[in-house]
């Protein structure tokens, strides 16, 4: 009954069998990994790799309800300035119940047909301490190590399923992180092995030796779904409670390290390589860090979307200058793409007026995103003796944003897991900028670097005294 012109599955979905459990069924997964698998299925391939969805947060139950009501089908709407198109994908076939203790999820991952368990749980969802190690003191991690059969976290559930597989003499599944973390597979291994070691050292050794955790880089701009996105689907003649809108670009670079096989994603555009790190570094440092350069300034000034930021006469050149003089020098080329070409690519992507990617979404969880995207570049720049003024201004803009109001006086609603702590620090930093840098879980030893601390303090003082636009103008006027 779909309207003509809407692409749809050509394979028999009733014949699909599961091979992947994916935890974190947000828009990104459905517009990215699930799409690549769907494309393979359209070629008559990978029909034994269908996805079973899963979630570990109470809010995931609502997504499960919506998706099961429409047979786990998803409408993908591509927003290209040249024209809008849509397709319905069917690579997902079920969604396990979302429940305390995650019994259904553990059972699904224990099934030997499942050969990959993948995740999109955001950069801040891996329970890392300030040094990048597993935070074993966190209450959730403590609980899962003490109660391994009734875990709270996705990682505790994965460990429980791996324990069940080991007992049943089944091989482990591959753990595949699809989050924006450099070395995401390595971090996932660290998390699972570290948690298992807290309750079962023998299991930890087995996971570490027999398991595989490929690093990967994922990329596609996928805005949140709201009434406008549902209306777009309706205008196309489709009743979808949770459609996905996305840009006309995707990239997936994967380390070919799987313990039980994997779909041939390379046949539909993914790249398998031994050098994921270079692709990760370019994307995280230029795209993800660039998002923070734009979003904090945009939020303070009340600009609703990233595209609006890219059309702003000060924020756009601020973005270009920081990228060219302070970020690109610390990014190596990847095959066929030097940093300047990648900057041109993301400039076009960010400027797409059809993508209503809100500054609020991009600015979400700054405590993880600044620590993961901006500060590593800052450290490299300080070591190399290259400019840091724009990076310091970016941090000052974040501190000003976390004050909780825009320059027009409107309120910025809580937008970080530690929002109350950030607001308290921002209030103190209005008169004592060092109070912001004293957040050791974010800045660590950077607070002691006098060059950075002085630049940050100077910029925050300018912002509070003269406003954000004055600070941007001063930065852009400097040679």
Secondary structure by P-SEA (a helix, b strand, c coil): cccccccccccccccccccbbbccccccccccaaaaaaaaaaacccccbbbbbbbccccaaaaaaaaaaaccbbbbbbbcccbbbbbbbccccccccccccaaaaaaaaacccccbbbbcccccccccccccccccccaaaaaaaacccccccaaaaaaaaaaaaaaacccccbbbbcccccaaaaaaaaaaaaaaaaccaaaaaaaaacbbbbbbbbbbbcccccaaaaaaaaaacccccbbbbbccbbbbbbccccccccccccccbbbbcccaaaaaaaaaacaaaaaaacaaaaaaaccccaaaaaacccaaaaaaaaaaccccccccccccccaaaaaaaaaaaaacccccccccccccaaaaaaacccaaaaaaaaaaccccaaaaaaaaaaaaaacccccccccccccccaaaaaaaaaaaaccccccccccccccccccccaaaaaaaaaaaaaaaaccaaaaaaaaaacc
